């Protein structure tokens, strides 16, 4: 069970790094991203820090708001 939890944490951490990368690429603040998708800034912060697991629908909206594809946003390579 701990191994699965560790893998989940790594996935969320890498997803957060991807979100932050695409946000910064557009020179957007977390607040601006949140406004674009009608979310709380604190939720964007939690995502970028790998603390939340968003729904696929939310990720789709987020990718669109960051001018990227869902595929690129989810491009996570882990040595599992």
N, CA, C and O atoms as a CHARMM CRD file, in Angstrom:
* protein
*
  320
    1    1 UNK  N      0.82700  -1.20900   0.00000 PROA 1      0.00000
    2    1 UNK  CA     0.00000   0.00000   0.00000 PROA 1      0.00000
    3    1 UNK  C      0.86400   1.26300   0.00000 PROA 1      0.00000
    4    1 UNK  O      0.53100   2.24200  -0.66800 PROA 1      0.00000
    5    2 UNK  N      1.96600   1.24300   0.74300 PROA 2      0.00000
    6    2 UNK  CA     2.82400   2.41900   0.79200 PROA 2      0.00000
    7    2 UNK  C      3.44200   2.72000  -0.56200 PROA 2      0.00000
    8    2 UNK  O      3.63100   3.88500  -0.91100 PROA 2      0.00000
    9    3 UNK  N      3.76500   1.66800  -1.34100 PROA 3      0.00000
   10    3 UNK  CA     4.34700   1.87600  -2.65500 PROA 3      0.00000
   11    3 UNK  C      3.36100   2.59400  -3.56000 PROA 3      0.00000
   12    3 UNK  O      3.73900   3.52600  -4.26900 PROA 3      0.00000
   13    4 UNK  N      2.08700   2.16900  -3.54700 PROA 4      0.00000
   14    4 UNK  CA     1.06600   2.83400  -4.36300 PROA 4      0.00000
   15    4 UNK  C      0.88200   4.28400  -3.94800 PROA 4      0.00000
   16    4 UNK  O      0.70800   5.16000  -4.79600 PROA 4      0.00000
   17    5 UNK  N      0.91900   4.53600  -2.65900 PROA 5      0.00000
   18    5 UNK  CA     0.77900   5.90200  -2.16200 PROA 5      0.00000
   19    5 UNK  C      1.96200   6.74600  -2.61600 PROA 5      0.00000
   20    5 UNK  O      1.79500   7.91000  -2.98100 PROA 5      0.00000
   21    6 UNK  N      3.13900   6.16900  -2.59500 PROA 6      0.00000
   22    6 UNK  CA     4.33600   6.86800  -3.05000 PROA 6      0.00000
   23    6 UNK  C      4.24000   7.20300  -4.53100 PROA 6      0.00000
   24    6 UNK  O      4.59400   8.30600  -4.94600 PROA 6      0.00000
   25    7 UNK  N      3.76400   6.25800  -5.32400 PROA 7      0.00000
   26    7 UNK  CA     3.59300   6.48800  -6.75800 PROA 7      0.00000
   27    7 UNK  C      2.56100   7.58400  -6.99500 PROA 7      0.00000
   28    7 UNK  O      2.76700   8.46500  -7.83000 PROA 7      0.00000
   29    8 UNK  N      1.45500   7.53000  -6.26400 PROA 8      0.00000
   30    8 UNK  CA     0.41900   8.56400  -6.39500 PROA 8      0.00000
   31    8 UNK  C      0.98800   9.94000  -6.07400 PROA 8      0.00000
   32    8 UNK  O      0.71300  10.91100  -6.77900 PROA 8      0.00000
   33    9 UNK  N      1.77500  10.02100  -5.01500 PROA 9      0.00000
   34    9 UNK  CA     2.38200  11.30100  -4.63500 PROA 9      0.00000
   35    9 UNK  C      3.31700  11.81500  -5.72400 PROA 9      0.00000
   36    9 UNK  O      3.33800  13.01300  -6.00800 PROA 9      0.00000
   37   10 UNK  N      4.08900  10.92100  -6.33400 PROA 10     0.00000
   38   10 UNK  CA     5.01000  11.31900  -7.40400 PROA 10     0.00000
   39   10 UNK  C      4.23900  11.82800  -8.61300 PROA 10     0.00000
   40   10 UNK  O      4.61700  12.82600  -9.22600 PROA 10     0.00000
   41   11 UNK  N      3.16900  11.14500  -8.94900 PROA 11     0.00000
   42   11 UNK  CA     2.35000  11.56400 -10.09100 PROA 11     0.00000
   43   11 UNK  C      1.77900  12.95900  -9.84700 PROA 11     0.00000
   44   11 UNK  O      1.84900  13.82300 -10.72000 PROA 11     0.00000
   45   12 UNK  N      1.22000  13.17500  -8.66800 PROA 12     0.00000
   46   12 UNK  CA     0.63800  14.48100  -8.35200 PROA 12     0.00000
   47   12 UNK  C      1.70100  15.57200  -8.32000 PROA 12     0.00000
   48   12 UNK  O      1.44200  16.70000  -8.74000 PROA 12     0.00000
   49   13 UNK  N      2.88100  15.25100  -7.83200 PROA 13     0.00000
   50   13 UNK  CA     3.97500  16.22700  -7.78800 PROA 13     0.00000
   51   13 UNK  C      4.39100  16.61800  -9.20400 PROA 13     0.00000
   52   13 UNK  O      4.58100  17.80000  -9.49200 PROA 13     0.00000
   53   14 UNK  N      4.53300  15.63400 -10.08600 PROA 14     0.00000
   54   14 UNK  CA     4.91000  15.92400 -11.47000 PROA 14     0.00000
   55   14 UNK  C      3.80800  16.67300 -12.21400 PROA 14     0.00000
   56   14 UNK  O      4.09500  17.55800 -13.02000 PROA 14     0.00000
   57   15 UNK  N      2.56100  16.32700 -11.95200 PROA 15     0.00000
   58   15 UNK  CA     1.44900  17.06500 -12.54100 PROA 15     0.00000
   59   15 UNK  C      1.51300  18.52600 -12.10800 PROA 15     0.00000
   60   15 UNK  O      1.33600  19.43200 -12.92200 PROA 15     0.00000
   61   16 UNK  N      1.76300  18.74100 -10.84000 PROA 16     0.00000
   62   16 UNK  CA     1.88400  20.10700 -10.32000 PROA 16     0.00000
   63   16 UNK  C      2.99700  20.88400 -10.99200 PROA 16     0.00000
   64   16 UNK  O      2.84200  22.06600 -11.30000 PROA 16     0.00000
   65   17 UNK  N      4.11500  20.22500 -11.22000 PROA 17     0.00000
   66   17 UNK  CA     5.22900  20.88000 -11.91200 PROA 17     0.00000
   67   17 UNK  C      4.84700  21.24100 -13.34200 PROA 17     0.00000
   68   17 UNK  O      5.22400  22.30200 -13.83900 PROA 17     0.00000
   69   18 UNK  N      4.10100  20.36400 -14.00200 PROA 18     0.00000
   70   18 UNK  CA     3.63800  20.64800 -15.36700 PROA 18     0.00000
   71   18 UNK  C      2.68600  21.84300 -15.37900 PROA 18     0.00000
   72   18 UNK  O      2.79200  22.71900 -16.23800 PROA 18     0.00000
   73   19 UNK  N      1.77100  21.87300 -14.43800 PROA 19     0.00000
   74   19 UNK  CA     0.82200  22.99000 -14.35500 PROA 19     0.00000
   75   19 UNK  C      1.58600  24.30000 -14.17100 PROA 19     0.00000
   76   19 UNK  O      1.33300  25.28700 -14.86300 PROA 19     0.00000
   77   20 UNK  N      2.51000  24.28900 -13.23900 PROA 20     0.00000
   78   20 UNK  CA     3.30400  25.49500 -12.96400 PROA 20     0.00000
   79   20 UNK  C      4.11800  25.90500 -14.19700 PROA 20     0.00000
   80   20 UNK  O      4.21700  27.09400 -14.50000 PROA 20     0.00000
   81   21 UNK  N      4.69700  24.94200 -14.90500 PROA 21     0.00000
   82   21 UNK  CA     5.47900  25.23400 -16.10700 PROA 21     0.00000
   83   21 UNK  C      4.62400  25.95400 -17.15300 PROA 21     0.00000
   84   21 UNK  O      5.02200  26.99900 -17.66700 PROA 21     0.00000
   85   22 UNK  N      3.46200  25.40100 -17.46500 PROA 22     0.00000
   86   22 UNK  CA     2.61800  26.00300 -18.49000 PROA 22     0.00000
   87   22 UNK  C      2.05400  27.34600 -18.03100 PROA 22     0.00000
   88   22 UNK  O      1.87100  28.24900 -18.84800 PROA 22     0.00000
   89   23 UNK  N      1.77800  27.48800 -16.74000 PROA 23     0.00000
   90   23 UNK  CA     1.29800  28.77800 -16.21000 PROA 23     0.00000
   91   23 UNK  C      2.38100  29.83800 -16.37500 PROA 23     0.00000
   92   23 UNK  O      2.11500  30.93500 -16.86700 PROA 23     0.00000
   93   24 UNK  N      3.58700  29.51100 -15.96700 PROA 24     0.00000
   94   24 UNK  CA     4.68900  30.48200 -16.05500 PROA 24     0.00000
   95   24 UNK  C      5.05500  30.78700 -17.50600 PROA 24     0.00000
   96   24 UNK  O      5.46600  31.90200 -17.82500 PROA 24     0.00000
   97   25 UNK  N      4.90800  29.80700 -18.37200 PROA 25     0.00000
   98   25 UNK  CA     5.18200  30.00400 -19.79800 PROA 25     0.00000
   99   25 UNK  C      4.31100  31.12200 -20.36300 PROA 25     0.00000
  100   25 UNK  O      4.72700  31.84300 -21.27000 PROA 25     0.00000
  101   26 UNK  N      3.10600  31.26100 -19.82400 PROA 26     0.00000
  102   26 UNK  CA     2.17900  32.31200 -20.24700 PROA 26     0.00000
  103   26 UNK  C      2.27200  33.56100 -19.37600 PROA 26     0.00000
  104   26 UNK  O      1.50800  34.50900 -19.55800 PROA 26     0.00000
  105   27 UNK  N      3.21700  33.55900 -18.42500 PROA 27     0.00000
  106   27 UNK  CA     3.37500  34.68000 -17.48900 PROA 27     0.00000
  107   27 UNK  C      2.08500  34.99600 -16.74700 PROA 27     0.00000
  108   27 UNK  O      1.71100  36.15700 -16.58600 PROA 27     0.00000
  109   28 UNK  N      1.41100  33.94200 -16.29800 PROA 28     0.00000
  110   28 UNK  CA     0.17100  34.09600 -15.54500 PROA 28     0.00000
  111   28 UNK  C      0.42200  33.83900 -14.06700 PROA 28     0.00000
  112   28 UNK  O      1.28100  33.03800 -13.69900 PROA 28     0.00000
  113   29 UNK  N     -0.33600  34.52600 -13.23300 PROA 29     0.00000
  114   29 UNK  CA    -0.31200  34.23700 -11.79900 PROA 29     0.00000
  115   29 UNK  C     -1.30300  33.11700 -11.51400 PROA 29     0.00000
  116   29 UNK  O     -2.14700  32.79400 -12.35000 PROA 29     0.00000
  117   30 UNK  N     -1.19600  32.53800 -10.34900 PROA 30     0.00000
  118   30 UNK  CA    -2.16900  31.51700  -9.95000 PROA 30     0.00000
  119   30 UNK  C     -3.56300  32.12100  -9.91100 PROA 30     0.00000
  120   30 UNK  O     -4.53700  31.46200 -10.27700 PROA 30     0.00000
  121   31 UNK  N     -3.66400  33.35200  -9.47600 PROA 31     0.00000
  122   31 UNK  CA    -4.95800  34.04100  -9.41600 PROA 31     0.00000
  123   31 UNK  C     -5.56100  34.17900 -10.82100 PROA 31     0.00000
  124   31 UNK  O     -6.75900  33.96300 -11.00200 PROA 31     0.00000
  125   32 UNK  N     -4.75400  34.53100 -11.79100 PROA 32     0.00000
  126   32 UNK  CA    -5.25200  34.68300 -13.15700 PROA 32     0.00000
  127   32 UNK  C     -5.73700  33.34800 -13.72800 PROA 32     0.00000
  128   32 UNK  O     -6.76300  33.29400 -14.40700 PROA 32     0.00000
  129   33 UNK  N     -5.00300  32.28600 -13.45200 PROA 33     0.00000
  130   33 UNK  CA    -5.43500  30.95900 -13.91600 PROA 33     0.00000
  131   33 UNK  C     -6.75300  30.59700 -13.24900 PROA 33     0.00000
  132   33 UNK  O     -7.67900  30.12000 -13.90600 PROA 33     0.00000
  133   34 UNK  N     -6.83300  30.82200 -11.95700 PROA 34     0.00000
  134   34 UNK  CA    -8.05400  30.50800 -11.21600 PROA 34     0.00000
  135   34 UNK  C     -9.25500  31.26200 -11.79200 PROA 34     0.00000
  136   34 UNK  O    -10.33600  30.69000 -11.93900 PROA 34     0.00000
  137   35 UNK  N     -9.06900  32.52700 -12.11200 PROA 35     0.00000
  138   35 UNK  CA   -10.15100  33.32700 -12.68600 PROA 35     0.00000
  139   35 UNK  C    -10.58700  32.78000 -14.04300 PROA 35     0.00000
  140   35 UNK  O    -11.77600  32.78600 -14.36400 PROA 35     0.00000
  141   36 UNK  N     -9.63000  32.30900 -14.83400 PROA 36     0.00000
  142   36 UNK  CA    -9.94300  31.78500 -16.16300 PROA 36     0.00000
  143   36 UNK  C    -10.84500  30.55500 -16.10900 PROA 36     0.00000
  144   36 UNK  O    -11.63000  30.31400 -17.02600 PROA 36     0.00000
  145   37 UNK  N    -10.73000  29.78000 -15.03600 PROA 37     0.00000
  146   37 UNK  CA   -11.48800  28.52600 -14.97000 PROA 37     0.00000
  147   37 UNK  C    -12.47900  28.49100 -13.81000 PROA 37     0.00000
  148   37 UNK  O    -13.01500  27.43700 -13.47000 PROA 37     0.00000
  149   38 UNK  N    -12.71500  29.65400 -13.21100 PROA 38     0.00000
  150   38 UNK  CA   -13.67800  29.76400 -12.11500 PROA 38     0.00000
  151   38 UNK  C    -13.33600  28.81700 -10.96400 PROA 38     0.00000
  152   38 UNK  O    -14.15500  28.00600 -10.53300 PROA 38     0.00000
  153   39 UNK  N    -12.09300  28.95000 -10.48200 PROA 39     0.00000
  154   39 UNK  CA   -11.61600  28.13300  -9.36300 PROA 39     0.00000
  155   39 UNK  C    -11.00100  29.06000  -8.31300 PROA 39     0.00000
  156   39 UNK  O    -10.81500  30.25400  -8.54900 PROA 39     0.00000
  157   40 UNK  N    -10.70000  28.49800  -7.18200 PROA 40     0.00000
  158   40 UNK  CA   -10.03100  29.25000  -6.12400 PROA 40     0.00000
  159   40 UNK  C     -8.51800  29.22100  -6.35100 PROA 40     0.00000
  160   40 UNK  O     -7.96900  28.20500  -6.77900 PROA 40     0.00000
  161   41 UNK  N     -7.85000  30.33600  -6.06500 PROA 41     0.00000
  162   41 UNK  CA    -6.40000  30.37900  -6.18100 PROA 41     0.00000
  163   41 UNK  C     -5.75300  29.33000  -5.29700 PROA 41     0.00000
  164   41 UNK  O     -4.74800  28.73000  -5.67800 PROA 41     0.00000
  165   42 UNK  N     -6.31600  29.10400  -4.12400 PROA 42     0.00000
  166   42 UNK  CA    -5.75600  28.11700  -3.19600 PROA 42     0.00000
  167   42 UNK  C     -5.78200  26.70500  -3.78700 PROA 42     0.00000
  168   42 UNK  O     -4.92400  25.88000  -3.47100 PROA 42     0.00000
  169   43 UNK  N     -6.76500  26.43100  -4.64300 PROA 43     0.00000
  170   43 UNK  CA    -6.83500  25.12300  -5.29000 PROA 43     0.00000
  171   43 UNK  C     -5.71800  24.98500  -6.32200 PROA 43     0.00000
  172   43 UNK  O     -5.10800  23.92200  -6.44000 PROA 43     0.00000
  173   44 UNK  N     -5.44900  26.05700  -7.06800 PROA 44     0.00000
  174   44 UNK  CA    -4.34900  26.04400  -8.03900 PROA 44     0.00000
  175   44 UNK  C     -3.02900  25.85300  -7.29700 PROA 44     0.00000
  176   44 UNK  O     -2.16300  25.10400  -7.74800 PROA 44     0.00000
  177   45 UNK  N     -2.87800  26.51700  -6.18100 PROA 45     0.00000
  178   45 UNK  CA    -1.66900  26.35800  -5.36200 PROA 45     0.00000
  179   45 UNK  C     -1.51400  24.90800  -4.91900 PROA 45     0.00000
  180   45 UNK  O     -0.43100  24.33200  -5.02400 PROA 45     0.00000
  181   46 UNK  N     -2.59500  24.32600  -4.42700 PROA 46     0.00000
  182   46 UNK  CA    -2.55300  22.93100  -3.96300 PROA 46     0.00000
  183   46 UNK  C     -2.21100  21.98300  -5.10900 PROA 46     0.00000
  184   46 UNK  O     -1.46400  21.02400  -4.91300 PROA 46     0.00000
  185   47 UNK  N     -2.74500  22.23900  -6.29900 PROA 47     0.00000
  186   47 UNK  CA    -2.41600  21.40700  -7.45900 PROA 47     0.00000
  187   47 UNK  C     -0.93600  21.50800  -7.79700 PROA 47     0.00000
  188   47 UNK  O     -0.27100  20.49600  -8.01700 PROA 47     0.00000
  189   48 UNK  N     -0.42800  22.72600  -7.83800 PROA 48     0.00000
  190   48 UNK  CA     0.98100  22.92000  -8.17600 PROA 48     0.00000
  191   48 UNK  C      1.91300  22.29100  -7.14300 PROA 48     0.00000
  192   48 UNK  O      3.04600  21.92800  -7.45800 PROA 48     0.00000
  193   49 UNK  N      1.43500  22.16900  -5.92600 PROA 49     0.00000
  194   49 UNK  CA     2.23800  21.55500  -4.86500 PROA 49     0.00000
  195   49 UNK  C      1.99800  20.05000  -4.73800 PROA 49     0.00000
  196   49 UNK  O      2.54800  19.40300  -3.84700 PROA 49     0.00000
  197   50 UNK  N      1.18600  19.50400  -5.62100 PROA 50     0.00000
  198   50 UNK  CA     0.94200  18.06700  -5.61500 PROA 50     0.00000
  199   50 UNK  C      0.08900  17.58200  -4.46100 PROA 50     0.00000
  200   50 UNK  O      0.20300  16.43200  -4.03800 PROA 50     0.00000
  201   51 UNK  N     -0.76200  18.45000  -3.95400 PROA 51     0.00000
  202   51 UNK  CA    -1.56500  18.11500  -2.77100 PROA 51     0.00000
  203   51 UNK  C     -3.00200  17.71400  -3.08300 PROA 51     0.00000
  204   51 UNK  O     -3.70800  17.19800  -2.21600 PROA 51     0.00000
  205   52 UNK  N     -3.43300  17.94900  -4.31600 PROA 52     0.00000
  206   52 UNK  CA    -4.80900  17.62500  -4.70900 PROA 52     0.00000
  207   52 UNK  C     -4.80100  16.77600  -5.97000 PROA 52     0.00000
  208   52 UNK  O     -3.88400  16.84900  -6.78800 PROA 52     0.00000
  209   53 UNK  N     -5.84100  15.97500  -6.10300 PROA 53     0.00000
  210   53 UNK  CA    -6.01000  15.12200  -7.27800 PROA 53     0.00000
  211   53 UNK  C     -7.25000  15.60000  -8.03400 PROA 53     0.00000
  212   53 UNK  O     -8.37300  15.26600  -7.65500 PROA 53     0.00000
  213   54 UNK  N     -7.05500  16.37700  -9.09600 PROA 54     0.00000
  214   54 UNK  CA    -8.19600  16.96800  -9.79600 PROA 54     0.00000
  215   54 UNK  C     -8.93000  15.96800 -10.68000 PROA 54     0.00000
  216   54 UNK  O     -8.38900  14.92800 -11.05300 PROA 54     0.00000
  217   55 UNK  N    -10.15800  16.30400 -11.00000 PROA 55     0.00000
  218   55 UNK  CA   -10.94400  15.47200 -11.91400 PROA 55     0.00000
  219   55 UNK  C    -10.43700  15.66400 -13.33800 PROA 55     0.00000
  220   55 UNK  O     -9.75400  16.64500 -13.63500 PROA 55     0.00000
  221   56 UNK  N    -10.76700  14.74100 -14.19800 PROA 56     0.00000
  222   56 UNK  CA   -10.36600  14.84200 -15.59800 PROA 56     0.00000
  223   56 UNK  C    -11.03400  16.05600 -16.24800 PROA 56     0.00000
  224   56 UNK  O    -10.43200  16.71500 -17.09500 PROA 56     0.00000
  225   57 UNK  N    -12.25300  16.34700 -15.86100 PROA 57     0.00000
  226   57 UNK  CA   -12.95400  17.52500 -16.39700 PROA 57     0.00000
  227   57 UNK  C    -12.20600  18.79600 -16.01300 PROA 57     0.00000
  228   57 UNK  O    -12.00800  19.67800 -16.84900 PROA 57     0.00000
  229   58 UNK  N    -11.79400  18.89200 -14.75800 PROA 58     0.00000
  230   58 UNK  CA   -11.05000  20.06700 -14.30000 PROA 58     0.00000
  231   58 UNK  C     -9.73200  20.18800 -15.06000 PROA 58     0.00000
  232   58 UNK  O     -9.35100  21.28100 -15.47800 PROA 58     0.00000
  233   59 UNK  N     -9.03400  19.06100 -15.23700 PROA 59     0.00000
  234   59 UNK  CA    -7.76300  19.08600 -15.96500 PROA 59     0.00000
  235   59 UNK  C     -7.95800  19.54600 -17.40800 PROA 59     0.00000
  236   59 UNK  O     -7.11600  20.25800 -17.95700 PROA 59     0.00000
  237   60 UNK  N     -9.06200  19.14100 -18.01700 PROA 60     0.00000
  238   60 UNK  CA    -9.36400  19.57000 -19.38100 PROA 60     0.00000
  239   60 UNK  C     -9.52400  21.08700 -19.42900 PROA 60     0.00000
  240   60 UNK  O     -8.95000  21.74700 -20.29500 PROA 60     0.00000
  241   61 UNK  N    -10.30400  21.64100 -18.49800 PROA 61     0.00000
  242   61 UNK  CA   -10.48900  23.09100 -18.43600 PROA 61     0.00000
  243   61 UNK  C     -9.16000  23.79700 -18.17200 PROA 61     0.00000
  244   61 UNK  O     -8.86500  24.83200 -18.77100 PROA 61     0.00000
  245   62 UNK  N     -8.37700  23.23400 -17.28400 PROA 62     0.00000
  246   62 UNK  CA    -7.09600  23.83300 -16.93000 PROA 62     0.00000
  247   62 UNK  C     -6.15000  23.84100 -18.13200 PROA 62     0.00000
  248   62 UNK  O     -5.51600  24.85700 -18.41600 PROA 62     0.00000
  249   63 UNK  N     -6.05200  22.72800 -18.82800 PROA 63     0.00000
  250   63 UNK  CA    -5.18900  22.64700 -20.00700 PROA 63     0.00000
  251   63 UNK  C     -5.61000  23.69600 -21.03600 PROA 63     0.00000
  252   63 UNK  O     -4.76900  24.40400 -21.59100 PROA 63     0.00000
  253   64 UNK  N     -6.89400  23.78600 -21.28200 PROA 64     0.00000
  254   64 UNK  CA    -7.40200  24.77100 -22.24200 PROA 64     0.00000
  255   64 UNK  C     -7.01800  26.18800 -21.81800 PROA 64     0.00000
  256   64 UNK  O     -6.59800  26.99300 -22.65000 PROA 64     0.00000
  257   65 UNK  N     -7.15900  26.49300 -20.53800 PROA 65     0.00000
  258   65 UNK  CA    -6.84100  27.83600 -20.04800 PROA 65     0.00000
  259   65 UNK  C     -5.34900  28.14000 -20.12700 PROA 65     0.00000
  260   65 UNK  O     -4.95300  29.30500 -20.15200 PROA 65     0.00000
  261   66 UNK  N     -4.52300  27.10000 -20.16400 PROA 66     0.00000
  262   66 UNK  CA    -3.06900  27.26800 -20.24600 PROA 66     0.00000
  263   66 UNK  C     -2.56100  27.11000 -21.68900 PROA 66     0.00000
  264   66 UNK  O     -1.35900  26.99000 -21.92600 PROA 66     0.00000
  265   67 UNK  N     -3.48800  27.11400 -22.63000 PROA 67     0.00000
  266   67 UNK  CA    -3.14800  26.99800 -24.05600 PROA 67     0.00000
  267   67 UNK  C     -2.28300  25.78000 -24.36100 PROA 67     0.00000
  268   67 UNK  O     -1.32400  25.85700 -25.12900 PROA 67     0.00000
  269   68 UNK  N     -2.63500  24.67100 -23.75300 PROA 68     0.00000
  270   68 UNK  CA    -1.94700  23.41600 -24.00700 PROA 68     0.00000
  271   68 UNK  C     -2.98100  22.30500 -24.12100 PROA 68     0.00000
  272   68 UNK  O     -4.17300  22.52400 -23.90400 PROA 68     0.00000
  273   69 UNK  N     -2.51900  21.14000 -24.45600 PROA 69     0.00000
  274   69 UNK  CA    -3.43200  20.00800 -24.56100 PROA 69     0.00000
  275   69 UNK  C     -3.44000  19.22600 -23.24900 PROA 69     0.00000
  276   69 UNK  O     -2.51800  19.32100 -22.43900 PROA 69     0.00000
  277   70 UNK  N     -4.47800  18.47500 -23.07100 PROA 70     0.00000
  278   70 UNK  CA    -4.56200  17.59500 -21.90700 PROA 70     0.00000
  279   70 UNK  C     -3.40400  16.59400 -21.94200 PROA 70     0.00000
  280   70 UNK  O     -2.82500  16.25600 -20.91000 PROA 70     0.00000
  281   71 UNK  N     -3.08300  16.13500 -23.13700 PROA 71     0.00000
  282   71 UNK  CA    -1.97400  15.19000 -23.29400 PROA 71     0.00000
  283   71 UNK  C     -0.66400  15.79700 -22.80000 PROA 71     0.00000
  284   71 UNK  O      0.08600  15.14300 -22.07600 PROA 71     0.00000
  285   72 UNK  N     -0.38500  17.03700 -23.18400 PROA 72     0.00000
  286   72 UNK  CA     0.85900  17.68300 -22.73700 PROA 72     0.00000
  287   72 UNK  C      0.84700  17.92800 -21.22600 PROA 72     0.00000
  288   72 UNK  O      1.85900  17.74500 -20.54900 PROA 72     0.00000
  289   73 UNK  N     -0.29700  18.33700 -20.71500 PROA 73     0.00000
  290   73 UNK  CA    -0.38800  18.59700 -19.28100 PROA 73     0.00000
  291   73 UNK  C     -0.14400  17.32200 -18.47300 PROA 73     0.00000
  292   73 UNK  O      0.43900  17.36000 -17.39000 PROA 73     0.00000
  293   74 UNK  N     -0.59700  16.20200 -19.01500 PROA 74     0.00000
  294   74 UNK  CA    -0.45300  14.92000 -18.31600 PROA 74     0.00000
  295   74 UNK  C      0.80100  14.15300 -18.71800 PROA 74     0.00000
  296   74 UNK  O      0.95200  12.98800 -18.35100 PROA 74     0.00000
  297   75 UNK  N      1.69000  14.77700 -19.45600 PROA 75     0.00000
  298   75 UNK  CA     2.92200  14.10200 -19.87800 PROA 75     0.00000
  299   75 UNK  C      3.84100  13.95700 -18.67400 PROA 75     0.00000
  300   75 UNK  O      4.62500  14.84800 -18.34700 PROA 75     0.00000
  301   76 UNK  N      3.71800  12.80800 -18.03100 PROA 76     0.00000
  302   76 UNK  CA     4.45500  12.52800 -16.79500 PROA 76     0.00000
  303   76 UNK  C      5.22400  11.21500 -16.99400 PROA 76     0.00000
  304   76 UNK  O      4.63200  10.15700 -17.20900 PROA 76     0.00000
  305   77 UNK  N      6.51900  11.30800 -16.91900 PROA 77     0.00000
  306   77 UNK  CA     7.35500  10.11300 -17.04800 PROA 77     0.00000
  307   77 UNK  C      7.98000   9.78900 -15.70200 PROA 77     0.00000
  308   77 UNK  O      8.77100  10.56900 -15.17200 PROA 77     0.00000
  309   78 UNK  N      7.62700   8.65100 -15.16000 PROA 78     0.00000
  310   78 UNK  CA     8.15600   8.21700 -13.87600 PROA 78     0.00000
  311   78 UNK  C      8.83300   6.86400 -14.05900 PROA 78     0.00000
  312   78 UNK  O      8.39300   6.03400 -14.85400 PROA 78     0.00000
  313   79 UNK  N      9.87400   6.66700 -13.33600 PROA 79     0.00000
  314   79 UNK  CA    10.49300   5.33500 -13.28600 PROA 79     0.00000
  315   79 UNK  C      9.82900   4.57500 -12.15400 PROA 79     0.00000
  316   79 UNK  O     10.21700   4.68300 -10.99100 PROA 79     0.00000
  317   80 UNK  N      8.81300   3.79800 -12.52600 PROA 80     0.00000
  318   80 UNK  CA     8.03100   3.07900 -11.51900 PROA 80     0.00000
  319   80 UNK  C      8.50300   1.64300 -11.43900 PROA 80     0.00000
  320   80 UNK  O      7.97300   0.86200 -10.64900 PROA 80     0.00000
